[in-house]
Amino acid sequence: MATPIRTPQLTRRSLVRATALGGCLAALGGCAAGTRPSSAGSHSQSKRDTQGQPSTGSVFAFDTYCTFTVYGDATAPAKLAQACTCFDRLFNMYDSSSDIARINAAQGEPVAADPATIDLLEQALAFCQAAQGLFDITIGAVSTLWDFTEGIRPSDADLADALPHVNWRFVELDASQGTVRLSDPEAKIDLGGIAKGYVADQLCELLERETQASGAVLSLGGNIAFFGSKPGGAPWEAGIRDPNDPHGSTVVGTARVAGGSLVTSGLYERTFELDGKKYWHILDPRTGMPVQTDVASDTVFCPSSTTADALSTTLFVAGSREGAAIANAHEGTAAYFILQNGGTAESARWQNLTDFRA
């Protein structure tokens, strides 16, 4: 067997999001916020505004560096980092004490879960139902067989055994009791396709409710959310990465928006080569294999980061033609596709909503 060739990547896996921010923050005692750490971990420090410039901070969570640029409140980055750390602990499927890991390990028994977990799952299941097989949070039965860090591909037999356990209908919520159970004991929840978007929305709510911030840019890996107004009233700007640049420093253009969220998914994010074949981390719930698509990356704009996150995965699996139609069906939503053949495609409202400039 050939030695796998791995794409450089962060090595810790995690997921996340929640509505009960007050409860999360109360549960977290001492997580500080901060500028980009020099090594992976949840520790960070805060860079305080002393010259009327924005305050910045970051924390390593959800398998990525989460960075914050906040105008008007120097205390906000610490609160944002604390919340991210809380959510990371609560929803990390690889942490045996998290809600998601306990649900996955419960062998079909109901598990008491945080209100944030219930809320996240309710929204995720609604997306699963609408996606008609293109998006499924029980992909965990398959995704846990793959290892994109070590370059491990599951056997066809293992994939065939796991696929019957991928069905979002196995997730049963009892909101009145605050419990979750998997009716199939071998099913596993994996929220990687929606969690960071949900977190971004909750961080914006935190800024509104608990800070004096006038504007902010929140970046959670490929998820960017804008809060409030940019000083001077200019549009917020975000560059869209060229998926063909292995270093990630080249952009194909810049989106200019008044607010909302931009979420990008790309084949470049986590990959490995094995026996002359390249595998990427975006899996098709219908096959358990890396999705076969004409898309190299897609970027979704939406007022809701939760919706943008779920759609970015869904549209990737759907391909550019069907994906554009799905984006068109969502109010205030647009998508931009960079294709594997070097071309591009976009949904009907992309230019109007983003003032995109290549």
Protein Blocks (a to p, Z undefined) as FASTA:
>chain_A
ZZdddddddfbdcddddfklmlmmmmpmklccddddfbecjbdcddddfeopacddddde
ehiacddddehiaklmmmmmmmmmmmmmmmmmklmkbmklmmmmnnopacdddfklmmmm
mmmmmmmmmnnopacfklmmmmmmpcfknopacdfklmmmmmmmgcfklpccdfknopac
dfblkbccdfklmmmmmmmmmmmmmmmmmmcbfbdcddehjaccdehjaehhiacddddd
dfklmnopacfbdcddfbdjdddddfklpgcdeehiacdfbdcfklopacddfbfbdcdd
dfblklmmmmmmmmmmnommlmmmmmmmpghiacddddfkopacddfklmmmnopaZZ
